[in-house]
C-alpha cells in the first residue's frame, strides 16, 4: 500500500478513487468505466506534475526523507556487481551507519561507501539511522586510502541527517575523525564522485562528499544543519523548521545555482520513492558520465582540480 506525504493529499484523493474504480472494473467489462479510469489517470498524473514542479524547500525535505526512498543498499544492489563489504576502522570497532567496500561499476573496480539509514525499525536501529560515530568516519578514511593505493575510483552515496551527536562520539574524537575523512577526500589521487541520494546533513555528509564531482538527486537536500536544528539554534523553536528550510537554500536547485554542486540528477515523477529502480538507473547514468569525464586526469590534476573547486566556492559567495 502506498503511503503519501502530508502535502500529497490532492493526489492521494484522486488515486484512492482510481483504486476503487479499478476494483470495480476487475469484476466486469465496462467500456464507460474504462474511459473514466483513463481520464482519472490523466488527472492524477497532471496533479502530480503540477505538485512536484513547485515543491517548497520544506516539501523537498520531506521527499528526501520519504519512506520507500531507495537507500545505500538499494543503490549498491542496483549498480554494483560483486560488492564485498569491508568492516572496522582498525582503531576501535565497526560502525554500521557507514557501509563501504569494493565492487564493480560497469565492469570497473571501484570503492563504494555511504550512509545506510535502514528500511525498517530493526535495520534503522542497527545502522543508527545513518548517523555515524567516529569509527564510521575512520573506516571511510581507511577505505578511501585503500582505494587510492590500488588506483580505484571512489563513489560516495550520501544520506544522513548528520554525524551522531552523542557524548561517546565526542569522547572518541568525532570532529577529528570527520576532519581526517574530509582531508582524505581532498588528497585522493583517484577520481571521487559524491551523490546525495537523500539528506546531506552537515559535516556528517561532507566527510565523504569533498569530491571531484558532487551530484544531487532532484528532490534531495544538502545543508549545514537540518532545518529543525537550524530553527532551534536561530529561534530556539524547532517548529519553525519550514521557515529555516526556505531561508537556508538547501535544495539541489539552489545549490547548482550557487555553484556548490556540479549537477542535478532527475528523479521519476513523484520522487524516487515512487519508482526506486528508475531513480537508481538515473543515478547510475550520472555517475558513469562523471567518471568518464575524470578518467583522463592524472593524480596531481585530480587533486588540483578538487582543491580549486572548493576554494572557488568561497570566492563566489
BELPE-V146647 format. One record per residue. N is the residue number from 1. RES is the residue in three letters. PHI is phi in degrees with one decimal (NA if undefined). Layout:
{{N	RES	PHI} {N	RES	PHI}}
This chain:
{{1	UNK	NA} {2	UNK	-76.5} {3	UNK	-102.8} {4	UNK	-117.0} {5	UNK	-76.3} {6	UNK	-59.5} {7	UNK	-90.0} {8	UNK	-94.8} {9	UNK	-55.6} {10	UNK	-58.3} {11	UNK	-70.6} {12	UNK	-60.6} {13	UNK	-63.6} {14	UNK	-66.4} {15	UNK	-70.6} {16	UNK	-65.7} {17	UNK	-63.0} {18	UNK	-60.6} {19	UNK	-61.5} {20	UNK	-63.5} {21	UNK	-68.2} {22	UNK	-65.3} {23	UNK	-63.6} {24	UNK	-67.8} {25	UNK	-62.8} {26	UNK	-66.4} {27	UNK	-84.8} {28	UNK	-168.7} {29	UNK	-88.6} {30	UNK	-133.6} {31	UNK	-56.8} {32	UNK	-64.7} {33	UNK	-68.3} {34	UNK	-62.1} {35	UNK	-67.4} {36	UNK	-65.2} {37	UNK	-62.3} {38	UNK	-60.9} {39	UNK	-65.0} {40	UNK	-68.2} {41	UNK	-60.9} {42	UNK	-64.5} {43	UNK	-63.6} {44	UNK	-63.4} {45	UNK	-65.3} {46	UNK	-64.1} {47	UNK	-61.8} {48	UNK	-68.6} {49	UNK	-60.6} {50	UNK	-63.8} {51	UNK	-65.3} {52	UNK	-79.5} {53	UNK	-79.5} {54	UNK	-133.7} {55	UNK	-68.4} {56	UNK	-79.3} {57	UNK	-55.1} {58	UNK	-69.2} {59	UNK	-64.4} {60	UNK	-65.2} {61	UNK	-61.6} {62	UNK	-65.0} {63	UNK	-66.8} {64	UNK	-61.9} {65	UNK	-100.2} {66	UNK	-58.9} {67	UNK	-62.4} {68	UNK	94.2} {69	UNK	-66.9} {70	UNK	-60.5} {71	UNK	-101.7} {72	UNK	-51.7} {73	UNK	-60.8} {74	UNK	-67.7} {75	UNK	-67.7} {76	UNK	-63.2} {77	UNK	-63.4} {78	UNK	-83.0} {79	UNK	-120.5} {80	UNK	-111.7} {81	UNK	-93.1} {82	UNK	55.0} {83	UNK	-70.4} {84	UNK	-123.5} {85	UNK	-74.5} {86	UNK	-118.9} {87	UNK	-116.9} {88	UNK	87.6} {89	UNK	-105.1} {90	UNK	65.5} {91	UNK	-125.5} {92	UNK	-123.5} {93	UNK	172.7} {94	UNK	-97.4} {95	UNK	-125.7} {96	UNK	-87.1} {97	UNK	-70.1} {98	UNK	-108.4} {99	UNK	-114.4} {100	UNK	-154.8} {101	UNK	174.9} {102	UNK	-114.7} {103	UNK	-169.4} {104	UNK	-122.5} {105	UNK	-112.4} {106	UNK	52.4} {107	UNK	86.7} {108	UNK	-99.4} {109	UNK	-67.8} {110	UNK	-141.8} {111	UNK	-105.0} {112	UNK	-121.8} {113	UNK	-148.2} {114	UNK	175.9} {115	UNK	-86.3} {116	UNK	-114.3} {117	UNK	-86.8} {118	UNK	93.4} {119	UNK	-111.7} {120	UNK	-134.6} {121	UNK	-57.9} {122	UNK	-64.1} {123	UNK	-71.6} {124	UNK	-65.9} {125	UNK	-65.8} {126	UNK	-61.2} {127	UNK	-92.0} {128	UNK	53.4} {129	UNK	57.5} {130	UNK	78.0} {131	UNK	-101.6} {132	UNK	-81.2} {133	UNK	-95.6} {134	UNK	-54.1} {135	UNK	-64.4} {136	UNK	-67.2} {137	UNK	-72.9} {138	UNK	-70.2} {139	UNK	-65.4} {140	UNK	-59.8} {141	UNK	-61.3} {142	UNK	-61.3} {143	UNK	-69.1} {144	UNK	-65.8} {145	UNK	-66.3} {146	UNK	-63.6} {147	UNK	-63.0} {148	UNK	-63.2} {149	UNK	-62.7} {150	UNK	-104.5} {151	UNK	69.2} {152	UNK	-102.3} {153	UNK	-59.0} {154	UNK	-113.7} {155	UNK	-114.7} {156	UNK	-108.5} {157	UNK	-111.4} {158	UNK	-100.7} {159	UNK	-161.3} {160	UNK	-152.5} {161	UNK	-75.2} {162	UNK	146.4} {163	UNK	-67.3} {164	UNK	-63.1} {165	UNK	-93.3} {166	UNK	-71.5} {167	UNK	-60.7} {168	UNK	-63.3} {169	UNK	-67.7} {170	UNK	-66.4} {171	UNK	-64.1} {172	UNK	-93.8} {173	UNK	89.3} {174	UNK	-57.4} {175	UNK	-63.7} {176	UNK	-65.0} {177	UNK	-65.8} {178	UNK	-66.4} {179	UNK	-61.2} {180	UNK	-67.4} {181	UNK	-66.3} {182	UNK	-61.6} {183	UNK	-61.1} {184	UNK	-64.7} {185	UNK	-53.3} {186	UNK	-71.2} {187	UNK	-96.1} {188	UNK	-62.8} {189	UNK	-98.0} {190	UNK	-120.5} {191	UNK	-63.1} {192	UNK	-133.4} {193	UNK	-120.0} {194	UNK	-111.9} {195	UNK	-128.4} {196	UNK	-82.3} {197	UNK	-101.4} {198	UNK	-153.7} {199	UNK	-97.7} {200	UNK	-114.0} {201	UNK	-103.5} {202	UNK	59.5} {203	UNK	-64.9} {204	UNK	-61.6} {205	UNK	-86.7} {206	UNK	-61.0} {207	UNK	-54.9} {208	UNK	-121.0} {209	UNK	-118.9} {210	UNK	-82.7} {211	UNK	-112.9} {212	UNK	-57.2} {213	UNK	-129.1} {214	UNK	-116.9} {215	UNK	-119.1} {216	UNK	-131.3} {217	UNK	-66.5} {218	UNK	-54.7} {219	UNK	-113.9} {220	UNK	-115.6} {221	UNK	-130.1} {222	UNK	-142.4} {223	UNK	-150.3} {224	UNK	-72.0} {225	UNK	-160.3} {226	UNK	-63.4} {227	UNK	-55.4} {228	UNK	-64.7} {229	UNK	-66.6} {230	UNK	-62.8} {231	UNK	-64.4} {232	UNK	-65.7} {233	UNK	-72.1} {234	UNK	-75.7} {235	UNK	-122.8} {236	UNK	53.8} {237	UNK	-152.9} {238	UNK	-67.6} {239	UNK	-69.0} {240	UNK	-93.9} {241	UNK	-60.1} {242	UNK	-63.2} {243	UNK	-64.9} {244	UNK	-64.9} {245	UNK	-59.6} {246	UNK	-68.2} {247	UNK	-75.5} {248	UNK	-82.0} {249	UNK	57.0} {250	UNK	-108.9} {251	UNK	-84.5} {252	UNK	-59.9} {253	UNK	-67.6} {254	UNK	-67.1} {255	UNK	-72.2} {256	UNK	-68.7} {257	UNK	-66.6} {258	UNK	-83.8} {259	UNK	78.1} {260	UNK	-91.2} {261	UNK	-128.9} {262	UNK	-106.7} {263	UNK	-175.6} {264	UNK	-117.3} {265	UNK	-94.7} {266	UNK	-62.2} {267	UNK	-107.6} {268	UNK	-59.3} {269	UNK	-56.0} {270	UNK	91.0} {271	UNK	97.0} {272	UNK	-61.0} {273	UNK	-70.7} {274	UNK	-82.5} {275	UNK	-149.4} {276	UNK	-53.8} {277	UNK	-59.0} {278	UNK	-67.8} {279	UNK	-65.7} {280	UNK	-64.6} {281	UNK	-64.0} {282	UNK	-63.8} {283	UNK	-64.1} {284	UNK	-60.3} {285	UNK	-63.3} {286	UNK	-66.9} {287	UNK	-63.8} {288	UNK	-59.9} {289	UNK	-64.0} {290	UNK	-65.5} {291	UNK	-64.4} {292	UNK	-61.7} {293	UNK	-70.9} {294	UNK	-105.7} {295	UNK	-64.9} {296	UNK	-87.9} {297	UNK	-93.0} {298	UNK	-81.3} {299	UNK	-54.5} {300	UNK	-66.1} {301	UNK	-64.3} {302	UNK	-65.0} {303	UNK	-63.3} {304	UNK	-65.0} {305	UNK	-63.2} {306	UNK	-66.4} {307	UNK	-62.7} {308	UNK	-63.5} {309	UNK	-58.1} {310	UNK	-78.8} {311	UNK	-66.0} {312	UNK	-67.1} {313	UNK	-60.8} {314	UNK	-64.9} {315	UNK	-67.8} {316	UNK	-72.2} {317	UNK	-95.6}}
